[in-house]
Amino acid sequence: MTTLSLGGGRVIPAKYVPVLVTACLFAAMFVVGGIRYDGFASGQVVLNVFIDNAFLLVVAVGMTFVILTGGIDLSVGSVVALSTMISATLMAGPGWPPYLVVPLVLLIGSGLGLVMGYLVHAFDIQPFIVTLAGMFLARGLCYTIGTDSVPIEDPTFTAFAQTRIDLFADLWISPSVLIAAVVVLVAAYVLHYTRLGRAVYATGGSEQSALLMGLPVGRTKIAVYTISGFCSALGGVLLSFYMLSGYGLHAVGMELDAIAAVVIGGTLLTGGTGFLLGTVLGVLVLGLIQTILSFEGTLSSWWTKIFIGLLLFAFILLQRLFSARTRP
Amino acid sequence: MTDHILRMSGITKTFPGVKALQDVTLSVRRGEIHAICGENGAGKSTLMKVLSGVYPHGAYEGEIRFEGETCEFGGIRDSEHAGIVIIHQELALSPQLSIAENIFLGNERARRGFIDWNRTNFEAAQLMERVGLRENPTTVVSDIGVGKQQLVEIAKALSKEVKLLILDEPTAALNDDDSAHLLDLLRGLRDEGITCVIISHKLNEVTAIADSVTIIRDGRTIETLDMATDAVTEDRIISGMVGRALDNRYPPHEPTIGEEVLRIEDWTVYSPSQPGRKVVDGAALTLRRGEIVGLAGLMGAGRTELAMSLFGRTYGVNISGKVFKDGKPIEIRTVQDAIRHGLAYATEDRKRYGLNLIEDIKRNVSAAGLSGLSRRGWVDEHQEYAVAERFHKSMNIKAPSVSSVVGKLSGGNQQKVVLSKWILTEPDVLILDEPTRGIDVGAKYEIYTIINRLADEGRAVLVISSELPELLGLCDRIYTLSEGRITGEVPRRDATQERLMHLMTKGQE
């Protein structure tokens, strides 16, 4: 009974259940969409979801790291906006070249994350408060740079925005998707195959235990906020490819979308369990809701929020049941 | 016929697999101070929880008669209504509220639904006067010391018109002055007609204050002694507390003791929450290879604090003293340092501090020794799996696979995971804090066998335990700790429970 379950009835470990549920949900949405609407059931629809949400995916990857440690990062949306604003302004005004602007923006984003992580660790302040302050700070900085939308006319950026990478059979993606895919793969690798990744899971699982196991809890916390800051800045760069403008009102509320994607992807808000694949699926589910609504045509875009709201309820409930079962 | 305010008879309380109380009888006379003595885990606190309704009527067997009436308490509110108030060892005050607010918490002085602050503070001041607490009623509780907080608890009990006051280890966290004041206060309350039941490990206090004492051992009432007529001494109480024969619950072990591996000198640790209070005071210990050394002490003696302060300063402030490893002085500032110097510490609360319950066996086993399983930050998963499999077999961890979630294992198997985790770091010194707490008898034997094996491999093992028989059955040498000081060092052949208990209850001169 304890040994022979390898053959026919393989049991799925409980930790994979939420990811599987999300995957099934995504598949079901796709099938329903395909039945209801003409032209929905094509590979390009899925790829378009990626194209339209590449920046969100990158931001959500950073958020996954933070949430896995049991923290939260509310500053991501503002950092995205700040990144678009800095890139646009530096290229428009002094005419800095993109290969200087992009690294600078990434550096600023990571730096902001580093400072927030340090505050969380060194002064033992709740991440919610620290990153809330970071959120106001970054958003405020956008407006000190400029209150209007700044267009991006740099040829490299516009070229990037218009490039199509052709795949087989008429399918195509944008360079942003490629970048996002690389980010996801690297992040998944780091989470599952490095000591940093282990420390992230262990910190989220039980911070006290992790400390007494000699894991570098402090460094890990600082690292995840830095990673999240970097991802937000990179997300900002991708958003400027997509929008071709910098604006203080870009990405308002994106932190909540990112958190929603991570949670729908099955990562526990209390930390310790979750997978990057889940986050990817979470972003896809959010994107597919929007796609379905645009195919529907008559519904207002607020229905997106309503569906996301309902989904979040469902998933939090699922996690509750799931964690109630594992913790006696 | 004596007037008994309380009679508990035939009290039996079972937890899954354990009989915590068995046919316990307790009779308390009106207007006396009645002490309850017993070893850690003898069932004192369980008995008090039965009495105060924490375990409601129906959750136990037996009868409680209070003031001549049979009581069936459904909860703490019922028992408080009857006039029984319990003050737990961990004080139940709301730290951010004022003294007056705390005194009347849940019992507010209100008029038509609004709190009458004048009356609240006025009546609080009166109660504080009664218990000798000279503070402003509006002072926030977290701003006053533990001793005064204890008085707030008593004032709170008085506000509920208490007839029977139960104090669980009231002086465990207090310094001598505060303890003396508290004992005086209890005498005063007795003279006012309030009956007190006091649970205490400090036998000198018991003999000084109690009118009678009931001794509990292994969940049974052993005897009730009248201090006035029975000429009770501390020795008399101790022999009642420990009188129990050893059987072969411990695997035989012939130690091969080698050289000194760890020595600490003049180790002093201050409490992080109460500035100025020494939790460990000038302790000195020596551990040798192949030796199992016990550390005995009552609750609050500073055992865990000593271990944790040594293990990378995970407890305490202003830690001072010297540590020698293999004769050379070393500095241990962080847990990483401790692991690098070959120290390992398995905590007493393995669920909260020793394991990541939502992860699997494999990742828990590898957590502390990850540096040995990885190169330049990348974890070698095959090696990790192989290592986990090795421990799965050698430690006889009963789980379907190394991918089983640790939270679902039994206590004994969880402890084996904790031990595996530390063995992987190749420690020279293992500090095991309550290694068999919450583990059933069969698994305990396995854990003892593992501990013996660790010693035979040339490691030094320091076992901290509240169970004296365990220390006597397992250790080659036993240190006793009392109020932060090492009060004795007893080799196995000279060690008896009575002798250890004497040393453990020895107060500071």
Interface residues (C-beta under 8 A of the other chain):
Chain A: T2 T3 S5 P13 A14 K15 Y193 T194 R195 L196 G197 R198 Y201 A202 G205 S206 Q208 S209 A210 L211 L212 M213 G214 L215 P216 G272 T273 T326 R327 P328
Chain B: F311 G312 T314 T334 V335 Q336 A338 I339 Y345 T347 R352 Y353 G354 L355 N356 L357 I358 E359 R363 S366 A367 A368 L370 S371 S374 G377 W378 V379 E381 P400 S403 V405 G407 K408 K421
